[in-house]
């Protein structure tokens, strides 16, 4: 990742952390030097880390201590092929992004993708099996046959503020 795109990604991670901090009156922060610290090939690191260390190094956002199940990625891109959602074809960006989430996931995690697409908007992707609502959405089934629901960022929190907190704490 170039330094310009890394800065853009880091800015979105900070925006998401700040939004969550304001919404829940609890401290959220960007994972320092985020980037698959416990995912993919780095999963072996979990064998010598404490539960708290794992929880705080997975995904892109460090949640408060009582949020035990949060696992999220934040992606800030210049464009996205939204039309492909209507064509029922594989979307390589989604495969990569959802794959990154699942590489770091543990059983019981609340796996969420926060996306910002330049001059288009902000969106949230979540597993359809999670207890979240969406007024307007589109579903995407990845190559692992997991179905992810995509909705707007603001709508997600308007409808799920309490449910998102409960799922992460519960």
C-alpha positions in Angstrom: 0.0 0.0 0.0 1.4 3.4 -0.9 1.8 6.0 1.8 -1.0 8.1 0.3 -3.5 5.2 0.3 -2.2 4.1 3.8 -2.9 7.6 5.1 -6.4 7.5 3.5 -7.1 4.2 5.1 -5.8 5.3 8.5 -8.0 8.4 8.3 -11.1 6.3 7.7 -10.1 4.0 10.6 -9.8 7.1 12.9 -13.2 8.4 11.7 -14.9 5.1 12.4 -13.2 4.9 15.9 -14.3 8.5 16.6 -17.8 7.8 15.5 -18.1 4.7 17.7 -16.5 6.7 20.6 -19.2 9.4 20.3 -22.0 7.0 19.7 -21.3 4.7 22.7 -19.5 7.1 25.0 -16.6 4.6 25.3 -13.0 4.6 24.0 -12.5 3.1 20.6 -9.2 3.7 18.7 -7.5 2.7 15.5 -5.2 -0.3 15.9 -1.6 1.1 15.8 0.0 0.1 12.4 -3.1 -1.9 11.7 -2.9 -4.6 9.1 -3.6 -8.3 9.8 -1.6 -8.6 13.0 -3.4 -11.8 14.0 -5.0 -12.7 10.6 -3.9 -14.9 7.8 -0.3 -16.1 8.1 0.0 -14.2 11.4 -2.7 -16.4 13.1 0.1 -18.3 14.8 0.7 -15.2 17.0 -2.6 -16.0 18.8 -0.9 -19.0 20.4 1.2 -16.9 22.7 -1.0 -13.8 23.1 -3.5 -13.3 26.0 -7.2 -13.0 25.2 -7.0 -9.2 25.7 -4.0 -8.9 23.4 -5.8 -10.8 20.7 -9.0 -8.8 21.1 -7.0 -5.6 20.8 -4.9 -6.6 17.8 -7.5 -8.1 15.5 -9.2 -6.0 12.8 -8.7 -2.2 12.5 -10.4 -0.9 15.6 -9.5 -1.4 19.3 -12.8 -1.6 21.2 -13.3 -0.9 24.9 -12.4 -3.8 27.2 -16.0 -4.9 27.7 -16.5 -5.3 23.9 -15.3 -8.9 23.7 -16.5 -9.9 20.2 -15.7 -7.0 17.9 -13.8 -7.9 14.7 -13.9 -5.3 12.0 -12.1 -4.0 8.9 -12.2 -0.5 7.6 -11.8 0.1 3.8 -11.5 3.5 2.1 -11.4 3.2 -1.7 -11.8 5.6 -4.6 -14.2 3.4 -6.4 -16.2 0.2 -6.1 -18.0 -1.9 -8.8 -21.5 -1.6 -7.2 -23.1 -2.8 -10.4 -21.6 -6.2 -9.9 -23.8 -6.7 -6.8 -26.8 -6.9 -9.2 -25.1 -9.3 -11.6 -24.6 -12.1 -9.1 -20.9 -12.4 -9.9 -17.8 -12.6 -7.7 -16.5 -9.3 -6.6 -12.7 -9.7 -5.9 -12.6 -6.7 -3.5 -15.3 -8.2 -1.4 -13.6 -11.6 -1.4 -10.4 -10.0 -0.2 -12.1 -7.7 2.4 -14.4 -10.4 3.9 -11.5 -12.9 3.7 -9.4 -10.5 5.8 -12.2 -10.3 8.4 -12.6 -14.0 8.6 -8.8 -14.7 8.8 -8.8 -12.9 12.1 -12.2 -14.1 13.3 -12.8 -16.3 16.3 -16.0 -18.2 17.1 -18.7 -15.8 18.4 -17.1 -12.7 16.8 -19.2 -9.9 15.4 -17.6 -9.6 12.0 -18.2 -6.2 10.3 -16.8 -4.3 7.4 -16.9 -0.5 7.4 -16.5 0.9 3.9 -16.1 4.4 2.5 -16.2 5.0 -1.2 -15.0 8.4 -2.4 -17.8 10.6 -3.6 -20.3 7.8 -3.2 -20.9 7.2 0.6 -20.2 5.1 3.6 -21.4 1.5 4.0 -21.5 -1.4 6.4 -21.2 -5.1 5.6 -22.2 -7.7 8.1 -23.0 -11.4 8.3 -26.7 -12.0 7.7 -26.8 -14.3 10.8 -26.0 -11.4 13.1 -29.0 -9.8 14.9 -28.9 -6.6 12.9 -31.6 -4.9 10.8 -31.3 -3.1 7.5 -34.0 -1.0 5.9 -32.3 -0.9 2.4 -29.7 -3.5 1.6 -28.2 -5.9 -0.9 -26.8 -9.3 0.0 -23.5 -10.7 -1.3 -22.6 -14.4 -1.0 -18.9 -15.0 -0.9 -17.0 -17.9 -2.4 -17.1 -19.6 1.1 -20.9 -19.4 0.9 -21.2 -16.9 3.7 -23.9 -14.2 3.0 -23.0 -10.6 3.9 -25.6 -7.8 4.0 -24.5 -4.4 2.7 -26.3 -1.3 3.9 -25.6 2.4 4.5 -23.4 3.4 7.4 -25.9 5.8 8.9 -28.9 3.5 8.5 -26.9 0.7 10.1 -26.4 2.7 13.3 -29.8 4.3 13.3 -31.4 0.8 13.3 -28.8 -1.1 15.3 -27.1 1.1 17.9 -28.2 -1.0 20.9 -28.0 -4.4 19.0 -24.4 -3.7 17.9 -23.3 -2.9 21.4 -25.2 -5.9 22.9 -23.8 -8.3 20.3 -20.2 -7.2 21.1 -20.6 -7.2 24.8 -22.9 -10.3 25.2 
